[in-house]
Amino acid sequence: MTKVKTLLTSTAAALAFASVAHGEDVNLTVFDWAGFEEPSLITSFIAKHGMPTYAFFGDDDEAFQKVSSGFKADVAHPCSQMVQKYRDAGLIEPWDVSRIPEYANIAPRFKDSKIFADEAGVWYIPTDYAYTAIAYNTEKVPAEDVASLQVFVNPKYAGKISLPDNTDDAFSLAYLATGVSDWTNVTDAQFTAAAAWLRQAHQNVKTYWVDPAELAQLMKSGEIDISWNWNDAVANMRSEGVPVAFQRSPSEGVSSWFCGYVNFKDAPGSEDQAYDFINAWLEHDSAKGLLANFGYASANDAALKDIPLADLKAGDVDPIDTTLLAQVPIDPGFRDKMVQEFELIKSGF
């Protein structure tokens, strides 16, 4: 996920923050989504060590390919459906949660998987979540048109739609649109129906967006009127003056996702600093920085309770009563099948 502010602005802020930090020399490399070098997420770490070294990726598959090809970092920030691949490849080791006091306050729904925690230990620390739903230009698209996900196959909006260049988000949309709200046990028939629906939607797609800032410009210029996207993209568009609303309750439902941190085996940096980093991320003030800068919610329930409901509503992360497809882990082989199919669809096949 990418953040509201531009990367240039965020990097400048991070460097400025790091320049006044005191403490021992930093010895931590964080492999993260572009834009997550946000000082407000790790204030206590910066105060103690300075700014960690960041390397960036644009999507989960790119990140996995890089580390499986030999790239070295200390921690990384994959979303939940990728954790099994990191484990299967032998790239990560368990966290010692006795060193992470706020782990106990992470919502149980984010920890309830043997992929994340088993007899060998805790492999994944969930940190942030939000939604993938319909963003639309309120001056050009009536609310009734986005009451259903079928708006993405409505010929009325041909050439005015953007979908994420992201397998998980694209297929979560297609499954929901074809009546599937649990992707952990998809039949061949359901997969075929979702792929066929996504091919139909492809006919209306102007572009597949990668960067929320790019998407904001497309909607601001009028090239795009409807998109399937994350909370931060909506916040980005609002900051650009786009008259946009976020429809999180279409009749078929929307998708929810969560991401967190893994601890690399044989990492080059300081293990102690890796724990200082994750503890800083889970602090209560960090939840406020996450909401303010990304429009995301913290997986730490105790920290989230410190934030007024009005602020959560403003960020479109307040609880909703609708069908949710949770982007929880799925079989890696099946996900690879989704990736291959999505590449074919985008290529027009």
Contacts in CASP RR format, 6 or more apart in sequence:
PFRMAT RR
TARGET T0000
AUTHOR 0000-0000-0000
METHOD contacts of the structure
MODEL  1
MTKVKTLLTSTAAALAFASVAHGEDVNLTVFDWAGFEEPSLITSFIAKHG
MPTYAFFGDDDEAFQKVSSGFKADVAHPCSQMVQKYRDAGLIEPWDVSRI
PEYANIAPRFKDSKIFADEAGVWYIPTDYAYTAIAYNTEKVPAEDVASLQ
VFVNPKYAGKISLPDNTDDAFSLAYLATGVSDWTNVTDAQFTAAAAWLRQ
AHQNVKTYWVDPAELAQLMKSGEIDISWNWNDAVANMRSEGVPVAFQRSP
SEGVSSWFCGYVNFKDAPGSEDQAYDFINAWLEHDSAKGLLANFGYASAN
DAALKDIPLADLKAGDVDPIDTTLLAQVPIDPGFRDKMVQEFELIKSGF
1 33 0 8 1.000
1 128 0 8 1.000
1 130 0 8 1.000
1 230 0 8 1.000
1 232 0 8 1.000
1 259 0 8 1.000
1 294 0 8 1.000
1 296 0 8 1.000
2 33 0 8 1.000
2 34 0 8 1.000
2 35 0 8 1.000
2 58 0 8 1.000
2 211 0 8 1.000
2 212 0 8 1.000
2 213 0 8 1.000
2 232 0 8 1.000
2 233 0 8 1.000
3 10 0 8 1.000
3 35 0 8 1.000
3 36 0 8 1.000
3 38 0 8 1.000
3 212 0 8 1.000
3 232 0 8 1.000
3 293 0 8 1.000
3 294 0 8 1.000
4 212 0 8 1.000
4 232 0 8 1.000
4 235 0 8 1.000
4 236 0 8 1.000
4 239 0 8 1.000
4 293 0 8 1.000
4 294 0 8 1.000
4 295 0 8 1.000
5 35 0 8 1.000
5 293 0 8 1.000
6 213 0 8 1.000
7 34 0 8 1.000
7 35 0 8 1.000
10 35 0 8 1.000
10 37 0 8 1.000
10 38 0 8 1.000
11 35 0 8 1.000
11 37 0 8 1.000
13 38 0 8 1.000
13 39 0 8 1.000
14 37 0 8 1.000
14 38 0 8 1.000
14 39 0 8 1.000
14 51 0 8 1.000
15 51 0 8 1.000
17 39 0 8 1.000
17 46 0 8 1.000
17 51 0 8 1.000
18 39 0 8 1.000
18 46 0 8 1.000
18 50 0 8 1.000
18 51 0 8 1.000
21 46 0 8 1.000
21 47 0 8 1.000
21 48 0 8 1.000
21 49 0 8 1.000
21 50 0 8 1.000
21 51 0 8 1.000
22 47 0 8 1.000
22 50 0 8 1.000
23 48 0 8 1.000
23 49 0 8 1.000
23 50 0 8 1.000
24 48 0 8 1.000
24 49 0 8 1.000
25 49 0 8 1.000
26 49 0 8 1.000
26 50 0 8 1.000
26 51 0 8 1.000
26 52 0 8 1.000
26 53 0 8 1.000
26 273 0 8 1.000
27 49 0 8 1.000
27 269 0 8 1.000
27 270 0 8 1.000
27 273 0 8 1.000
28 49 0 8 1.000
28 52 0 8 1.000
28 53 0 8 1.000
28 74 0 8 1.000
28 75 0 8 1.000
28 269 0 8 1.000
28 270 0 8 1.000
28 273 0 8 1.000
28 274 0 8 1.000
28 277 0 8 1.000
29 52 0 8 1.000
29 53 0 8 1.000
29 54 0 8 1.000
29 55 0 8 1.000
29 72 0 8 1.000
29 73 0 8 1.000
29 74 0 8 1.000
29 267 0 8 1.000
29 268 0 8 1.000
29 269 0 8 1.000
30 36 0 8 1.000
30 37 0 8 1.000
30 52 0 8 1.000
30 53 0 8 1.000
30 54 0 8 1.000
30 55 0 8 1.000
30 73 0 8 1.000
30 74 0 8 1.000
30 75 0 8 1.000
30 76 0 8 1.000
30 77 0 8 1.000
30 277 0 8 1.000
31 54 0 8 1.000
31 55 0 8 1.000
31 56 0 8 1.000
31 57 0 8 1.000
31 63 0 8 1.000
31 66 0 8 1.000
31 67 0 8 1.000
31 71 0 8 1.000
31 73 0 8 1.000
31 75 0 8 1.000
31 76 0 8 1.000
31 77 0 8 1.000
32 54 0 8 1.000
32 55 0 8 1.000
32 56 0 8 1.000
32 57 0 8 1.000
32 76 0 8 1.000
32 77 0 8 1.000
33 56 0 8 1.000
33 57 0 8 1.000
33 58 0 8 1.000
33 77 0 8 1.000
33 259 0 8 1.000
34 56 0 8 1.000
34 57 0 8 1.000
34 58 0 8 1.000
34 211 0 8 1.000
35 56 0 8 1.000
36 54 0 8 1.000
36 56 0 8 1.000
36 77 0 8 1.000
37 51 0 8 1.000
37 54 0 8 1.000
38 289 0 8 1.000
38 293 0 8 1.000
38 294 0 8 1.000
39 46 0 8 1.000
39 51 0 8 1.000
40 285 0 8 1.000
40 286 0 8 1.000
40 288 0 8 1.000
40 289 0 8 1.000
40 290 0 8 1.000
40 292 0 8 1.000
40 293 0 8 1.000
41 280 0 8 1.000
41 281 0 8 1.000
41 286 0 8 1.000
41 289 0 8 1.000
41 290 0 8 1.000
41 293 0 8 1.000
42 52 0 8 1.000
42 277 0 8 1.000
42 280 0 8 1.000
42 281 0 8 1.000
42 286 0 8 1.000
43 280 0 8 1.000
43 283 0 8 1.000
43 285 0 8 1.000
43 286 0 8 1.000
44 276 0 8 1.000
44 279 0 8 1.000
44 280 0 8 1.000
44 283 0 8 1.000
45 52 0 8 1.000
45 273 0 8 1.000
45 276 0 8 1.000
45 277 0 8 1.000
45 279 0 8 1.000
45 280 0 8 1.000
46 280 0 8 1.000
48 276 0 8 1.000
49 273 0 8 1.000
49 276 0 8 1.000
52 273 0 8 1.000
52 277 0 8 1.000
55 71 0 8 1.000
55 73 0 8 1.000
57 63 0 8 1.000
57 66 0 8 1.000
58 210 0 8 1.000
59 165 0 8 1.000
59 166 0 8 1.000
59 210 0 8 1.000
60 78 0 8 1.000
60 79 0 8 1.000
60 81 0 8 1.000
60 82 0 8 1.000
60 168 0 8 1.000
61 167 0 8 1.000
61 339 0 8 1.000
63 76 0 8 1.000
63 78 0 8 1.000
63 82 0 8 1.000
64 78 0 8 1.000
64 82 0 8 1.000
64 85 0 8 1.000
64 86 0 8 1.000
64 89 0 8 1.000
67 73 0 8 1.000
67 76 0 8 1.000
67 86 0 8 1.000
67 91 0 8 1.000
67 264 0 8 1.000
68 89 0 8 1.000
68 91 0 8 1.000
72 264 0 8 1.000
72 267 0 8 1.000
72 268 0 8 1.000
73 264 0 8 1.000
73 267 0 8 1.000
73 268 0 8 1.000
74 263 0 8 1.000
74 264 0 8 1.000
74 267 0 8 1.000
74 268 0 8 1.000
74 269 0 8 1.000
74 270 0 8 1.000
74 271 0 8 1.000
74 273 0 8 1.000
74 274 0 8 1.000
75 261 0 8 1.000
75 262 0 8 1.000
75 263 0 8 1.000
75 264 0 8 1.000
75 267 0 8 1.000
75 274 0 8 1.000
75 277 0 8 1.000
75 278 0 8 1.000
76 86 0 8 1.000
76 261 0 8 1.000
76 262 0 8 1.000
76 264 0 8 1.000
77 127 0 8 1.000
77 259 0 8 1.000
77 260 0 8 1.000
77 261 0 8 1.000
78 86 0 8 1.000
78 259 0 8 1.000
78 260 0 8 1.000
78 262 0 8 1.000
79 168 0 8 1.000
79 257 0 8 1.000
79 258 0 8 1.000
79 259 0 8 1.000
79 260 0 8 1.000
79 327 0 8 1.000
80 110 0 8 1.000
80 113 0 8 1.000
80 116 0 8 1.000
80 124 0 8 1.000
80 126 0 8 1.000
80 257 0 8 1.000
80 258 0 8 1.000
80 259 0 8 1.000
80 260 0 8 1.000
80 327 0 8 1.000
80 328 0 8 1.000
80 329 0 8 1.000
81 168 0 8 1.000
81 327 0 8 1.000
81 328 0 8 1.000
81 329 0 8 1.000
81 330 0 8 1.000
81 335 0 8 1.000
83 115 0 8 1.000
83 116 0 8 1.000
83 123 0 8 1.000
83 124 0 8 1.000
83 262 0 8 1.000
83 329 0 8 1.000
84 115 0 8 1.000
84 329 0 8 1.000
84 331 0 8 1.000
84 332 0 8 1.000
85 332 0 8 1.000
86 92 0 8 1.000
86 123 0 8 1.000
86 262 0 8 1.000
87 115 0 8 1.000
87 123 0 8 1.000
88 332 0 8 1.000
90 265 0 8 1.000
91 262 0 8 1.000
91 264 0 8 1.000
91 265 0 8 1.000
92 123 0 8 1.000
92 262 0 8 1.000
92 263 0 8 1.000
92 264 0 8 1.000
92 265 0 8 1.000
93 123 0 8 1.000
93 263 0 8 1.000
93 264 0 8 1.000
93 265 0 8 1.000
94 120 0 8 1.000
94 121 0 8 1.000
94 122 0 8 1.000
94 123 0 8 1.000
94 263 0 8 1.000
95 121 0 8 1.000
95 122 0 8 1.000
95 123 0 8 1.000
95 124 0 8 1.000
95 125 0 8 1.000
95 263 0 8 1.000
95 278 0 8 1.000
96 275 0 8 1.000
97 103 0 8 1.000
97 122 0 8 1.000
99 275 0 8 1.000
99 279 0 8 1.000
100 125 0 8 1.000
100 275 0 8 1.000
100 278 0 8 1.000
100 279 0 8 1.000
100 282 0 8 1.000
101 279 0 8 1.000
102 279 0 8 1.000
102 282 0 8 1.000
102 283 0 8 1.000
102 300 0 8 1.000
102 302 0 8 1.000
102 303 0 8 1.000
103 122 0 8 1.000
103 125 0 8 1.000
103 282 0 8 1.000
105 282 0 8 1.000
105 300 0 8 1.000
105 301 0 8 1.000
105 302 0 8 1.000
105 303 0 8 1.000
106 125 0 8 1.000
106 126 0 8 1.000
106 282 0 8 1.000
106 299 0 8 1.000
106 300 0 8 1.000
106 301 0 8 1.000
107 126 0 8 1.000
107 299 0 8 1.000
107 300 0 8 1.000
107 301 0 8 1.000
110 126 0 8 1.000
110 129 0 8 1.000
110 258 0 8 1.000
110 299 0 8 1.000
111 117 0 8 1.000
111 126 0 8 1.000
113 328 0 8 1.000
113 329 0 8 1.000
115 123 0 8 1.000
115 124 0 8 1.000
115 329 0 8 1.000
116 122 0 8 1.000
116 123 0 8 1.000
116 124 0 8 1.000
116 126 0 8 1.000
116 329 0 8 1.000
117 123 0 8 1.000
117 124 0 8 1.000
123 262 0 8 1.000
124 260 0 8 1.000
124 261 0 8 1.000
124 262 0 8 1.000
125 260 0 8 1.000
125 261 0 8 1.000
125 262 0 8 1.000
125 278 0 8 1.000
125 282 0 8 1.000
126 258 0 8 1.000
126 259 0 8 1.000
126 260 0 8 1.000
126 299 0 8 1.000
127 259 0 8 1.000
127 260 0 8 1.000
127 261 0 8 1.000
127 278 0 8 1.000
127 281 0 8 1.000
127 282 0 8 1.000
127 298 0 8 1.000
127 299 0 8 1.000
127 300 0 8 1.000
128 258 0 8 1.000
128 259 0 8 1.000
128 260 0 8 1.000
128 290 0 8 1.000
128 294 0 8 1.000
128 296 0 8 1.000
128 297 0 8 1.000
128 298 0 8 1.000
128 299 0 8 1.000
129 256 0 8 1.000
129 257 0 8 1.000
129 258 0 8 1.000
129 259 0 8 1.000
129 296 0 8 1.000
129 297 0 8 1.000
129 299 0 8 1.000
129 317 0 8 1.000
130 230 0 8 1.000
130 231 0 8 1.000
130 232 0 8 1.000
130 256 0 8 1.000
130 257 0 8 1.000
130 294 0 8 1.000
130 295 0 8 1.000
130 296 0 8 1.000
130 297 0 8 1.000
130 316 0 8 1.000
130 317 0 8 1.000
131 230 0 8 1.000
131 231 0 8 1.000
131 248 0 8 1.000
131 254 0 8 1.000
131 255 0 8 1.000
131 256 0 8 1.000
131 257 0 8 1.000
131 316 0 8 1.000
131 317 0 8 1.000
131 320 0 8 1.000
132 164 0 8 1.000
132 169 0 8 1.000
132 172 0 8 1.000
132 173 0 8 1.000
132 228 0 8 1.000
132 229 0 8 1.000
132 230 0 8 1.000
132 254 0 8 1.000
132 255 0 8 1.000
132 256 0 8 1.000
132 257 0 8 1.000
133 228 0 8 1.000
133 229 0 8 1.000
133 246 0 8 1.000
133 247 0 8 1.000
133 248 0 8 1.000
133 250 0 8 1.000
133 254 0 8 1.000
133 255 0 8 1.000
133 316 0 8 1.000
134 146 0 8 1.000
134 149 0 8 1.000
134 151 0 8 1.000
134 226 0 8 1.000
134 227 0 8 1.000
134 228 0 8 1.000
134 246 0 8 1.000
134 247 0 8 1.000
134 248 0 8 1.000
134 250 0 8 1.000
134 254 0 8 1.000
135 219 0 8 1.000
135 226 0 8 1.000
135 227 0 8 1.000
135 228 0 8 1.000
135 229 0 8 1.000
135 233 0 8 1.000
135 234 0 8 1.000
135 237 0 8 1.000
135 244 0 8 1.000
135 245 0 8 1.000
135 246 0 8 1.000
135 247 0 8 1.000
136 145 0 8 1.000
136 146 0 8 1.000
136 225 0 8 1.000
136 226 0 8 1.000
136 227 0 8 1.000
136 244 0 8 1.000
136 245 0 8 1.000
136 247 0 8 1.000
137 219 0 8 1.000
137 222 0 8 1.000
137 225 0 8 1.000
137 226 0 8 1.000
137 242 0 8 1.000
137 243 0 8 1.000
137 244 0 8 1.000
138 243 0 8 1.000
138 244 0 8 1.000
138 245 0 8 1.000
139 243 0 8 1.000
140 222 0 8 1.000
140 225 0 8 1.000
141 151 0 8 1.000
141 157 0 8 1.000
141 225 0 8 1.000
141 226 0 8 1.000
143 245 0 8 1.000
143 247 0 8 1.000
145 151 0 8 1.000
145 154 0 8 1.000
145 156 0 8 1.000
145 157 0 8 1.000
146 226 0 8 1.000
146 247 0 8 1.000
146 250 0 8 1.000
147 247 0 8 1.000
147 250 0 8 1.000
147 251 0 8 1.000
148 250 0 8 1.000
148 251 0 8 1.000
148 252 0 8 1.000
149 173 0 8 1.000
149 176 0 8 1.000
149 177 0 8 1.000
149 250 0 8 1.000
149 251 0 8 1.000
149 252 0 8 1.000
149 253 0 8 1.000
150 177 0 8 1.000
151 157 0 8 1.000
151 226 0 8 1.000
151 250 0 8 1.000
152 161 0 8 1.000
152 163 0 8 1.000
152 173 0 8 1.000
152 177 0 8 1.000
152 201 0 8 1.000
152 204 0 8 1.000
152 226 0 8 1.000
152 228 0 8 1.000
153 177 0 8 1.000
153 197 0 8 1.000
153 200 0 8 1.000
153 201 0 8 1.000
153 203 0 8 1.000
153 204 0 8 1.000
154 204 0 8 1.000
155 204 0 8 1.000
157 204 0 8 1.000
157 225 0 8 1.000
157 226 0 8 1.000
158 203 0 8 1.000
158 204 0 8 1.000
159 204 0 8 1.000
159 205 0 8 1.000
159 206 0 8 1.000
160 204 0 8 1.000
160 206 0 8 1.000
160 223 0 8 1.000
160 224 0 8 1.000
160 225 0 8 1.000
160 226 0 8 1.000
161 201 0 8 1.000
161 204 0 8 1.000
161 205 0 8 1.000
161 206 0 8 1.000
161 224 0 8 1.000
161 225 0 8 1.000
161 226 0 8 1.000
161 227 0 8 1.000
162 205 0 8 1.000
162 206 0 8 1.000
162 207 0 8 1.000
162 208 0 8 1.000
162 209 0 8 1.000
162 215 0 8 1.000
162 218 0 8 1.000
162 224 0 8 1.000
162 226 0 8 1.000
162 227 0 8 1.000
162 228 0 8 1.000
162 229 0 8 1.000
163 169 0 8 1.000
163 170 0 8 1.000
163 173 0 8 1.000
163 201 0 8 1.000
163 205 0 8 1.000
163 208 0 8 1.000
163 209 0 8 1.000
163 227 0 8 1.000
163 228 0 8 1.000
164 170 0 8 1.000
164 208 0 8 1.000
164 209 0 8 1.000
164 210 0 8 1.000
164 227 0 8 1.000
164 228 0 8 1.000
164 229 0 8 1.000
164 230 0 8 1.000
165 208 0 8 1.000
165 209 0 8 1.000
165 210 0 8 1.000
165 346 0 8 1.000
167 335 0 8 1.000
167 338 0 8 1.000
167 339 0 8 1.000
167 342 0 8 1.000
168 257 0 8 1.000
168 327 0 8 1.000
168 335 0 8 1.000
168 338 0 8 1.000
169 228 0 8 1.000
169 229 0 8 1.000
169 230 0 8 1.000
169 255 0 8 1.000
169 257 0 8 1.000
170 198 0 8 1.000
170 228 0 8 1.000
170 342 0 8 1.000
170 345 0 8 1.000
171 183 0 8 1.000
171 194 0 8 1.000
171 198 0 8 1.000
171 338 0 8 1.000
171 342 0 8 1.000
172 183 0 8 1.000
172 255 0 8 1.000
172 325 0 8 1.000
172 327 0 8 1.000
173 198 0 8 1.000
173 201 0 8 1.000
173 228 0 8 1.000
173 255 0 8 1.000
174 194 0 8 1.000
174 195 0 8 1.000
174 197 0 8 1.000
174 198 0 8 1.000
174 201 0 8 1.000
175 181 0 8 1.000
175 183 0 8 1.000
175 186 0 8 1.000
175 190 0 8 1.000
175 194 0 8 1.000
175 325 0 8 1.000
176 252 0 8 1.000
176 253 0 8 1.000
176 254 0 8 1.000
176 255 0 8 1.000
176 323 0 8 1.000
176 325 0 8 1.000
177 194 0 8 1.000
177 197 0 8 1.000
177 201 0 8 1.000
177 252 0 8 1.000
178 190 0 8 1.000
178 193 0 8 1.000
178 194 0 8 1.000
178 197 0 8 1.000
179 252 0 8 1.000
180 186 0 8 1.000
180 190 0 8 1.000
180 194 0 8 1.000
180 325 0 8 1.000
181 253 0 8 1.000
181 323 0 8 1.000
181 324 0 8 1.000
181 325 0 8 1.000
182 325 0 8 1.000
182 326 0 8 1.000
183 325 0 8 1.000
183 327 0 8 1.000
183 330 0 8 1.000
184 328 0 8 1.000
184 329 0 8 1.000
184 330 0 8 1.000
186 194 0 8 1.000
186 334 0 8 1.000
191 337 0 8 1.000
191 338 0 8 1.000
191 341 0 8 1.000
195 341 0 8 1.000
195 345 0 8 1.000
198 342 0 8 1.000
198 345 0 8 1.000
199 345 0 8 1.000
199 348 0 8 1.000
202 345 0 8 1.000
202 346 0 8 1.000
202 348 0 8 1.000
206 218 0 8 1.000
206 223 0 8 1.000
206 224 0 8 1.000
207 218 0 8 1.000
207 224 0 8 1.000
208 346 0 8 1.000
209 215 0 8 1.000
209 218 0 8 1.000
209 227 0 8 1.000
209 229 0 8 1.000
209 233 0 8 1.000
212 229 0 8 1.000
212 230 0 8 1.000
212 232 0 8 1.000
212 233 0 8 1.000
212 236 0 8 1.000
212 237 0 8 1.000
213 236 0 8 1.000
215 224 0 8 1.000
215 227 0 8 1.000
215 229 0 8 1.000
215 233 0 8 1.000
215 236 0 8 1.000
215 237 0 8 1.000
216 233 0 8 1.000
216 236 0 8 1.000
216 237 0 8 1.000
216 239 0 8 1.000
216 240 0 8 1.000
216 242 0 8 1.000
217 240 0 8 1.000
218 224 0 8 1.000
219 225 0 8 1.000
219 227 0 8 1.000
219 237 0 8 1.000
219 242 0 8 1.000
219 244 0 8 1.000
220 237 0 8 1.000
220 240 0 8 1.000
220 241 0 8 1.000
220 242 0 8 1.000
227 233 0 8 1.000
230 257 0 8 1.000
231 246 0 8 1.000
231 294 0 8 1.000
231 295 0 8 1.000
231 296 0 8 1.000
231 315 0 8 1.000
231 316 0 8 1.000
231 317 0 8 1.000
232 294 0 8 1.000
232 295 0 8 1.000
232 296 0 8 1.000
234 244 0 8 1.000
234 246 0 8 1.000
234 316 0 8 1.000
235 294 0 8 1.000
235 295 0 8 1.000
235 315 0 8 1.000
237 244 0 8 1.000
238 244 0 8 1.000
246 316 0 8 1.000
248 254 0 8 1.000
248 316 0 8 1.000
248 320 0 8 1.000
248 322 0 8 1.000
249 320 0 8 1.000
249 321 0 8 1.000
249 322 0 8 1.000
250 322 0 8 1.000
252 323 0 8 1.000
253 322 0 8 1.000
253 323 0 8 1.000
253 324 0 8 1.000
253 325 0 8 1.000
254 320 0 8 1.000
254 322 0 8 1.000
254 323 0 8 1.000
254 324 0 8 1.000
254 325 0 8 1.000
255 324 0 8 1.000
255 325 0 8 1.000
255 326 0 8 1.000
255 327 0 8 1.000
256 324 0 8 1.000
256 325 0 8 1.000
256 326 0 8 1.000
256 327 0 8 1.000
257 326 0 8 1.000
257 327 0 8 1.000
258 299 0 8 1.000
258 327 0 8 1.000
260 299 0 8 1.000
261 277 0 8 1.000
261 278 0 8 1.000
261 281 0 8 1.000
263 274 0 8 1.000
267 274 0 8 1.000
280 286 0 8 1.000
282 298 0 8 1.000
282 300 0 8 1.000
282 303 0 8 1.000
283 303 0 8 1.000
284 300 0 8 1.000
284 302 0 8 1.000
284 303 0 8 1.000
284 306 0 8 1.000
286 298 0 8 1.000
286 303 0 8 1.000
287 297 0 8 1.000
287 298 0 8 1.000
287 300 0 8 1.000
287 303 0 8 1.000
287 304 0 8 1.000
287 306 0 8 1.000
287 307 0 8 1.000
288 306 0 8 1.000
288 307 0 8 1.000
290 296 0 8 1.000
290 297 0 8 1.000
290 298 0 8 1.000
291 297 0 8 1.000
291 298 0 8 1.000
291 307 0 8 1.000
291 311 0 8 1.000
291 312 0 8 1.000
291 315 0 8 1.000
291 317 0 8 1.000
295 315 0 8 1.000
295 316 0 8 1.000
295 317 0 8 1.000
296 317 0 8 1.000
297 304 0 8 1.000
297 312 0 8 1.000
297 317 0 8 1.000
298 304 0 8 1.000
304 312 0 8 1.000
309 318 0 8 1.000
312 318 0 8 1.000
END
